[in-house]
Every structure is written in structure tokens, then in C-alpha cells.
Amino acid sequence: MIVALIIACEIGFWVLLAAGLGFRYLLRMPRTGLALLLCEPVLEVVLLVATAWDLRNGAEPDWAHGLAALYIGYTVGHGHRTVQWLDGHAAHRLDGRPLVRPPRYGLARARHETKVWLGTLTAAVVATALLQLAIWYVGDPSRVTSLESWRTTAWKAAGIHGLIALTYWLSPKKVPADDAGRGAGRERVGR
């Protein structure tokens, strides 16, 4: 049941996103579009309540419950940035606004990658908190090993992403010589 709900939440995310952007830019109804976009966090609340309900009704804690926690954490950490990024692309394609891209070179790129990593760090913190709450809720150490392993997975992902972000600081990409004259390194910092 939980896996099906995760899939339904993911589909719902994209449906609400497409509908929100469609109302916003195609139908020129920005308030309705914004209202649809603001409904997206409701999906995560539904998933959280359903997961807690499943555990409360005696379901054996397994990988699906851990995946639900990681999914919610990812949405908290990266959902807003994803919506902003797609909104920027929709505004560019459908409304003629300039497309704001992230910086490609130097310390500006390192700062951008660090901000993205902070989203992954936030996701790991949220997932860990939800998993710990589930562990306490179940209350039986012999039944929660699957949930404990998902905490490790969340922090491995954050650690690997952190190392990748660190490489942008240690070895910042330089503006190629043929792009330097055209201002390729002076891109505006985006989302």
C-alpha cells in the first residue's frame, strides 16, 4: 500500500505542477495556478499520515516505510527548488521571460552547488527525524532494523553529494578562453 501511495504522490506532484503552471501561463490565471502549486505539500502530509496509520495498524516496518520517509525528506529539501526551476522554464517558454541559469564557472558555481547540497542535507535531516519518530512509534528494536538502515542511506547520499559539492570549491571550473570574451562567466546566479 505504501509503495502505491508513494507512486501516487509522485504522479500527483507532477500533475499538480503541470496544472499549476498551465493555469499560470497558458490560461493566464496566476492565482489559480499558485493555489494548485501550494497544494503540493498536502501530498506529503497524506503520505506521512498514511505511513503512520499503516504502522499503527500493526504493519511490519519495512523498506517501503523507509522509502516514504526519504521521499518526504527529498520533497522538503528539494521540492521548492524544483518547482522554482520548472516555473522559470515555463515562464521562459510560455511568457517570454528571460531564462535564469545557474552559474557555470568559478566560485559562483561552487556557491550554487553548495546551496543544492544544503537541500540534500535538509532532506537527510527530515528523513532521519521521520525515521526516528517511526522507530520510537514502533517501540520494538527487533522490528526496526529496516528503518535504521534507511537513516544510513540518507546520510550516505548527503555525504556523497557533499563531496561532489566540495570539489567545486577545491577545483573551480575556469571560464574557457573562447567564452571569456563573450561573458560566459558572468551569468546570473539562478535557483
N, C-alpha and C positions, 0 to 999 in steps of 0.2 A: 504494500500500500504506500509506503513512504517513497519508494523509488518512483512510482507512478505520479505521486504528488510533486516530487522534485521536477520531473519532466513536465508536468502540467504548469508548474510555476515558471519554468524556463520559457515554455511556449507562451504563457500569459505575459511574461516580461516583454517579449518581442512583439506580441500583438498589441499590448498597451502602448509600447514605444512607437510602433508604426502608426497606430490610430492617433496618438497624441501629436506626432509630427505631421501627419496628414491633415488633421483639423487645424493645426497651427499654420501650416504653409500653403496647403492646397485649397482648403476651404476658407482660409482667412478668418478663422475663429480661434484666436490665440488663447482666450480664457478657457474654452472647452479643451483645447489641446493641453494647456497647463494642468487642468483638472485631471485629465487622463494620465498625464505623466506623474502627477502626485499620488495616483492610486497604486503605483508600482510597489511601494513599501508594504502595502496591505498583503501582497502575495507572500512576503517573507513572514509576516505575522501569522498568516494562515498556516504556513509550513511549520512554524515554531509551535503553534498550538496543537496541530495535528501530531507532531512528533512527541510532544509531552503527553498528549492523550493516549497515543499508542503505547508509550512506556507505562503510563498509569494503569492501562488495562492489562498489564502483565506481559507485554511483548518482550521477547528476549532482545536485549540491546545488541545490535549487530552493525555491520558496515553501513547499512542504509541510514541509521540514526546519526552515525558519524559524518557521512556524506552530507546529510541535511545541515548539520552544524557548519561544515566547511562552505556549503553553498550560501548559507545566510551570511557567514563571515565575509565571503567574497563580495557579495552584494553590498554589504555595508562598506567595505573597503574600496571597491572599485565601481560600484553601480552608478554613483553620481557622476564620476568622471566619464564613464561610458556613455551615459545619456547626454552629457555636455558635448562630447566628441561627435556623436551622431547628430545632435541638434545643430552643431556648427556645419557639418556636411550638408544637412538638409537645408539650412539657411543659405548655403553657398549654391547648391543646385537649384533650389526652388524659389529662392528670394533674391538671388543675385548678390548676396553679401560676399565680401572677401573671405577666403578660407584662411584660417589661422592655423599654421602648422607648428609643431614643436621645433625648437632649435635643433640643428643637426650637428653643430660643431662646438668644441671648446667647453668652457666651464658652464655656459648656459645649458648645454646638453646634459652635463653632469647634474646640475640642479634639477632639471626636468626628470631625469631618471631617478633621482633621489625621492622626488615627490611621488612618482609612481610606486617606488618601493615602499614608501610610507603607507600607501594604500594596502599593499600586501601585508605589511606589519600590522595594520589595523585589522585586516581580515584574520590574521593568526590570533590576535588578542581576543577578538569577538568569538571566533570558533573555539578557542581554548576555554573561555568563560562559559559558553553554552555547553561544551562537553563536560566541564567540571560540575556545572549545575545538574546535568543529566546523571553523572556519576553519583553525586550526593542524593539525587532523587531516587535512583535505583537502590542505593544503600547496601549492595551486596558486592564486596570486592571480587568475588569469583565470577561474577556475571558481567563485569565492565571492562575486561581486557581489550575488547574491540574498540571501545570508546577511548581508552587510554592511548591506543596506537594511532588514532586519528589526531590526537594532540601532537604527537611526534611528527606526523605527516605535515601538519600545518606549519610547524616550526622549521622543518626541513625546507619546505617551499619558501618560507620567508628568508631563511639563511642563504639558499641558492640565489634567490632574487637579489638579496643584499650584496652578495659577492659580485654579481653581474653589475649592479649599480656602482659598486666601488671601483670597478675597472674604468668607468667613465671619469672618475676623479684621478686615478693613478696614471692613466694614459689617455688624456683628452684627444679626441679626433680633431685634427687640424683641417682648416679650410684648404681644399685643393687649390693649387696655383692657378688653374684655369678658371675657377669660380671666384677667386679673391677679387678680381676686378669688377665682377658683376654684383657684388654684395651678398653672396650666398651665405656668408656667416652672420649677416645682420638680420636674420629672420626674427620675427616677434615670438616671444615665448607664448606658447598656447597652453592647452589644458594638459 
